[in-house]
Amino acid sequence: NLLGVRHILLVLSGKGGVGKSTICTELALALRHRGHRVGILDVDLCGPSIPRMLRVQDRAVHQCDSGWVPVFVGQDRGIALMSIGFLLERPDDAVVWRGPKKNALIKQFVTDVAWGDLDFLIVDTPPGTSDEHISTVEALRHSKLLGAILVTTPQ
């Protein structure tokens, strides 16, 4: 399902609270403003904040023949978004899962979301250097990974 995605960017940090989700959101909005087709994959499973940032936290994910259909943002439906936040019963529910279940969902997000044609897919990762990062990179190993943005703070 990533065949139509031209470039993939990972957004990473060594710790939480540095603004990864904000950077992802602003980067997606800026790329969309420039006319690009953009998607955001929110694999921050314990803190899925992008649906709230883009004011679509009340939307639902649907199935199609090729997998899950991402939630589209804006009147022009210019940004495609997939997040565990859409799969929770309530947006503030905690996700308390062990590694294998998290890794399986990340793999499913990469393989089973019908992204369509995108110029950029921005991947918002959880803080730190956990199994989720390894699972994400392994799942994207055969894709067009453009690079990574490492978000840091000066302290």
C-alpha positions, 0 to 999 in steps of 0.5 A: 500500500506504499507503492504510490508514496514517493517520499517517506520522512521519519520524525524522531526524538530521544525524549518526549515533549520536544514537539515531534507531533507539532513538527509533523503537523506543521511540516504536513501543512506546509507541504500541502500549502505548496501543493503536495499530496501529504500523509501522516502516519502517527505511530506514537501509540501511547500519545497519539496527539496529531488527530487532536492537533488537526481537529479530527479526533472524532472521526472513524477509520473505515475499511476498503478492499485495499485496507484501512482508509485514512482519515482525510483532513481539511475541506480539500481532503489534502492530508491523509492521516492514520493514528491509533487515536481513531481506533480507541473508544475514547480519545483519552484512553490509555494504550497499555500494550506490550511490545509485540502488540505495538509492533504488530499494529505498526506493521499493520499501519504500514502494510494495510493503510490505503494511502493512494498516491502521496508525495510525502508520508510523514511518520510521527514516532514515539519518544526515545529509542524503543522497539517501535522505532525498530519495527517502523524502520523494518516495516519501511525497509523496502520503501522510499525512505527519504530521511529522518528529522531529529527533533531536539531541545537546547537543554 
